[in-house]
């Protein structure tokens, strides 16, 4: 019997291990709300007519043109949800990366 071969890992394997080691998944109830995007979710704007959420103003405009074509689009009528909760939507529990990086 000879010696065992040393393990050779692929770049994808190493990358997956690094990702698993440095990503805070924020498990449990504390991280659930954070993974969903905080108090308002990841979408920034809300349609005042049908309450559909959109991530940016351009998407909101496309939504408006497709769903409410008879009404003129008014940017100021769309509610900015991020500003409503202070600009921060996540607390950082489920944000990628570890807290200590030195």
C-alpha positions as MATLAB code, in Angstrom:
seq = 'XXXXXXXXXXXXXXXXXXXXXXXXXXXXXXXXXXXXXXXXXXXXXXXXXXXXXXXXXXXXXXXXXXXXXXXXXXXXXXXXXXXXXXXXXXXXXXXXXXXXXX';
ca = [
       0.000    0.000    0.000;
       1.299    3.397   -0.974;
       0.645    6.795    0.466;
      -2.717    8.429   -0.133;
      -2.817   11.134   -2.757;
      -3.116   14.671   -1.442;
      -6.563   16.179   -1.992;
      -6.744   18.528   -4.953;
      -9.634   20.940   -4.776;
     -11.154   22.753   -7.712;
     -11.523   26.521   -7.768;
     -15.307   26.144   -7.579;
     -15.001   23.953   -4.488;
     -12.741   26.466   -2.738;
     -15.015   29.350   -3.736;
     -18.029   27.488   -2.296;
     -16.159   26.828    0.956;
     -15.140   30.503    1.264;
     -18.713   31.588    0.547;
     -20.113   29.233    3.192;
     -17.543   30.388    5.742;
     -17.906   34.133    5.215;
     -21.629   34.505    4.538;
     -23.856   35.245    7.484;
     -27.109   33.515    6.632;
     -28.898   35.145    9.562;
     -30.832   32.079   10.588;
     -33.909   32.040   12.733;
     -36.574   34.673   13.219;
     -34.053   37.484   13.634;
     -32.737   36.969   10.109;
     -36.027   36.128    8.411;
     -37.278   39.705    8.212;
     -33.827   40.844    7.122;
     -33.623   38.255    4.331;
     -36.967   39.501    3.067;
     -35.513   42.990    2.796;
     -36.428   44.552    6.109;
     -39.636   46.311    6.997;
     -40.568   47.228    3.414;
     -38.849   44.564    1.342;
     -36.329   45.159   -1.401;
     -38.682   47.187   -3.586;
     -38.413   50.947   -3.247;
     -41.605   52.306   -4.815;
     -45.278   51.410   -4.366;
     -48.026   52.129   -6.882;
     -50.723   54.311   -5.281;
     -53.480   52.645   -7.321;
     -52.851   48.896   -7.078;
     -50.120   48.840   -4.378;
     -47.701   46.912   -6.610;
     -44.059   47.288   -5.569;
     -41.237   48.208   -7.953;
     -37.479   48.397   -7.328;
     -36.893   51.667   -9.178;
     -38.695   54.544  -10.860;
     -38.161   53.205  -14.395;
     -39.813   49.894  -13.469;
     -42.649   51.805  -11.832;
     -43.118   53.829  -15.001;
     -43.250   50.633  -17.105;
     -45.770   49.153  -14.660;
     -47.865   52.317  -14.870;
     -47.858   52.362  -18.690;
     -48.920   48.703  -18.842;
     -51.446   48.533  -15.996;
     -52.853   52.071  -15.843;
     -52.558   53.388  -19.437;
     -55.491   55.811  -19.174;
     -53.928   57.728  -16.283;
     -50.930   60.049  -16.657;
     -47.765   58.918  -14.848;
     -46.867   61.066  -11.856;
     -43.535   60.339  -10.114;
     -44.513   62.163   -6.939;
     -47.612   59.972   -6.509;
     -45.455   56.841   -6.148;
     -44.594   56.243   -2.511;
     -40.876   55.901   -1.693;
     -40.895   53.086    0.871;
     -37.194   53.324    1.731;
     -37.505   56.992    2.707;
     -40.538   56.107    4.806;
     -38.490   53.770    7.049;
     -35.374   55.919    7.198;
     -33.505   54.743    4.090;
     -32.205   51.476    5.549;
     -34.199   48.356    4.731;
     -31.999   45.679    6.292;
     -30.322   45.497    9.677;
     -27.309   43.577    8.398;
     -28.061   40.143    9.841;
     -28.269   38.474    6.442;
     -25.828   40.730    4.603;
     -23.065   38.808    2.874;
     -19.658   38.712    4.515;
     -18.401   38.397    8.004;
     -18.157   41.303   10.410;
     -14.444   40.752   11.117;
     -12.254   40.962    8.008;
      -8.644   41.426    9.112;
];
